[in-house]
Structures are given as structure tokens and as C-alpha cells.
Amino acid sequence: MIKKDKIKKINTFKFNNLVNKIFFKIEKYLDNYNGKMDIDYESNFQIIQISIKCQKEIIISKQEFLKQIWIATKYKGYYFEYIKNKWFCKRNKCEIFQFIKKFFKDLK
């Protein structure tokens, strides 16, 4: 469990740089699925929308005011905060790439 006192508040400039880096990393990860799965994604600086042929969709968005990244699936929403140099989910305490990898693993 991550204690509240371990969470550092980051300024908007640093937050945006961190989000841009993780979004780029997510896009590179999605490119690995090119030809292996029918995945389509659209990205800009605020949001990544991923559509999968099997009728699944996730939306990854930055929430600048809250300094969070949100991931919305068909059934639930997940909120990630930057803690100890990684993005961790507030709900299940997993790291953002663990979450994304599990999501795609569950599709197979």
C-alpha cells in the first residue's frame, strides 16, 4: 500500500512532460501489436483512444488539474498518480504498464 505522505505533488510543466513520455511509450507498445491483433488507436496530447476489433475499447486521458492519468474501460475507470517515478493505479495499486499488458493479455 502506498502511503499518502509518499506522494509528491508535481508542477504542471513536469506533469505534462511525464504524461507525454508515458503516452509515447504506450504508443510504441501498441505498435508492437501491428499485424498481430486488429487494433486501431488515435492519439493527441490529451487522450489515446484504443479500439480493438473484438469490440473492446479503452480511453487513456490526462487530467491536468488532478495530475492524474485516467483509463476508462467499458466497465470501470482507473486513476493513476505519479508515485516514486511510476504511474500507479489508485484502485488496485498496479503500475500503468502492468495494467495495459494485462488488458491486452486478457484479449488473447
VOMARMI-579425 format. One record per residue (C-alpha): x, y, z. Coordinates in nm, 4 decimals. Last residue first. Layout:
BEGIN
+----------+----------+----------+
|        u |        v |        w |
+----------+----------+----------+
|        X |        Y |        Z |
...
+----------+----------+----------+
//
This chain:
BEGIN
+----------+----------+----------+
|        u |        v |        w |
+----------+----------+----------+
|  -0.5989 |  -1.3308 |  -2.6405 |
|  -0.7838 |  -1.0250 |  -2.5087 |
|  -0.6819 |  -1.0898 |  -2.1450 |
|  -0.3151 |  -1.0413 |  -2.2421 |
|  -0.4058 |  -0.6998 |  -2.3848 |
|  -0.5607 |  -0.5787 |  -2.0569 |
|  -0.2834 |  -0.7407 |  -1.8538 |
|  -0.0205 |  -0.5519 |  -2.0541 |
|  -0.2103 |  -0.2249 |  -2.0030 |
|  -0.2436 |  -0.2720 |  -1.6250 |
|   0.1164 |  -0.3800 |  -1.5743 |
|   0.2120 |  -0.0805 |  -1.7867 |
|   0.0210 |   0.1593 |  -1.5592 |
|   0.1701 |   0.0233 |  -1.2347 |
|  -0.0653 |  -0.1632 |  -1.0042 |
|  -0.2088 |  -0.0233 |  -0.6789 |
|  -0.5585 |  -0.1670 |  -0.7419 |
|  -0.7749 |   0.1425 |  -0.7108 |
|  -0.5283 |   0.4336 |  -0.7006 |
|  -0.3414 |   0.2983 |  -1.0008 |
|   0.0300 |   0.3750 |  -1.0027 |
|   0.2281 |   0.5800 |  -1.2571 |
|   0.5995 |   0.5458 |  -1.1870 |
|   0.8866 |   0.7619 |  -1.0571 |
|   0.8125 |   0.7005 |  -0.6871 |
|   0.4477 |   0.7998 |  -0.7269 |
|   0.2832 |   0.9571 |  -1.0315 |
|  -0.0895 |   0.9023 |  -0.9925 |
|  -0.3130 |   0.6712 |  -1.1945 |
|  -0.6923 |   0.6623 |  -1.1891 |
|  -0.8888 |   0.3650 |  -1.3216 |
|  -1.2421 |   0.3655 |  -1.4574 |
|  -1.4634 |   0.0630 |  -1.4896 |
|  -1.6993 |  -0.1350 |  -1.7163 |
|  -1.6278 |  -0.0442 |  -2.0777 |
|  -1.2785 |   0.0686 |  -1.9946 |
|  -1.1650 |   0.4155 |  -1.8913 |
|  -0.8032 |   0.4873 |  -1.8070 |
|  -0.7302 |   0.8117 |  -1.6245 |
|  -0.3894 |   0.9742 |  -1.5894 |
|  -0.3565 |   1.2045 |  -1.2911 |
|  -0.2241 |   1.5492 |  -1.2010 |
|  -0.5713 |   1.6483 |  -1.0714 |
|  -0.5874 |   1.9665 |  -1.2809 |
|  -0.4053 |   1.8025 |  -1.5696 |
|  -0.6311 |   1.5022 |  -1.6076 |
|  -0.4607 |   1.3066 |  -1.8822 |
|  -0.6584 |   1.0593 |  -2.0828 |
|  -0.6452 |   0.6924 |  -2.1728 |
|  -0.9563 |   0.5541 |  -2.3400 |
|  -1.0120 |   0.1847 |  -2.3694 |
|  -1.2205 |  -0.0027 |  -2.6224 |
|  -1.3328 |  -0.3566 |  -2.6680 |
|  -1.5498 |  -0.4699 |  -2.9570 |
|  -1.3318 |  -0.7691 |  -3.0553 |
|  -1.1828 |  -0.5492 |  -3.3282 |
|  -0.9982 |  -0.3387 |  -3.0715 |
|  -1.0325 |   0.0354 |  -3.0353 |
|  -0.7783 |   0.2444 |  -2.8463 |
|  -0.8368 |   0.6145 |  -2.7752 |
|  -0.5304 |   0.7974 |  -2.6502 |
|  -0.6009 |   1.1385 |  -2.4962 |
|  -0.4644 |   1.4847 |  -2.4203 |
|  -0.1563 |   1.5285 |  -2.6372 |
|  -0.3139 |   1.3501 |  -2.9316 |
|  -0.3627 |   0.9860 |  -3.0087 |
|  -0.5813 |   0.7618 |  -3.2181 |
|  -0.5676 |   0.3890 |  -3.1924 |
|  -0.6695 |   0.0937 |  -3.4040 |
|  -0.6053 |  -0.2629 |  -3.3024 |
|  -0.6782 |  -0.5724 |  -3.5100 |
|  -0.4297 |  -0.8034 |  -3.3460 |
|  -0.0945 |  -0.9416 |  -3.4568 |
|  -0.0465 |  -0.7171 |  -3.7612 |
|   0.0595 |  -0.4172 |  -3.5527 |
|   0.0629 |  -0.5375 |  -3.1906 |
|   0.4121 |  -0.3983 |  -3.1301 |
|   0.2800 |  -0.0557 |  -3.2400 |
|   0.0630 |  -0.0579 |  -2.9273 |
|   0.3756 |  -0.0679 |  -2.7083 |
|   0.5249 |   0.2242 |  -2.9009 |
|   0.2004 |   0.4174 |  -2.8457 |
|   0.2121 |   0.3389 |  -2.4730 |
|   0.5720 |   0.4648 |  -2.4514 |
|   0.4727 |   0.7870 |  -2.6292 |
|   0.1825 |   0.8307 |  -2.3855 |
|   0.4225 |   0.7683 |  -2.0949 |
|   0.6657 |   1.0339 |  -2.2162 |
|   0.3948 |   1.2915 |  -2.2926 |
|   0.2418 |   1.2319 |  -1.9500 |
|   0.5755 |   1.2876 |  -1.7763 |
|   0.6369 |   1.6102 |  -1.9694 |
|   0.2841 |   1.7329 |  -1.8898 |
|   0.3312 |   1.6594 |  -1.5189 |
|   0.6696 |   1.8351 |  -1.5142 |
|   0.5152 |   2.1530 |  -1.6585 |
|   0.2076 |   2.1309 |  -1.4358 |
|   0.4046 |   2.1055 |  -1.1099 |
|   0.4373 |   1.7793 |  -0.9216 |
|   0.2935 |   1.6910 |  -0.5838 |
|   0.4918 |   1.4180 |  -0.4166 |
|   0.3078 |   1.1114 |  -0.2902 |
|   0.4981 |   0.9365 |  -0.0093 |
|   0.2885 |   1.1120 |   0.2580 |
|  -0.0233 |   0.9452 |   0.1166 |
|   0.1128 |   0.5989 |   0.1906 |
|   0.1269 |   0.3461 |  -0.0892 |
|   0.0000 |   0.0000 |   0.0000 |
+----------+----------+----------+
//
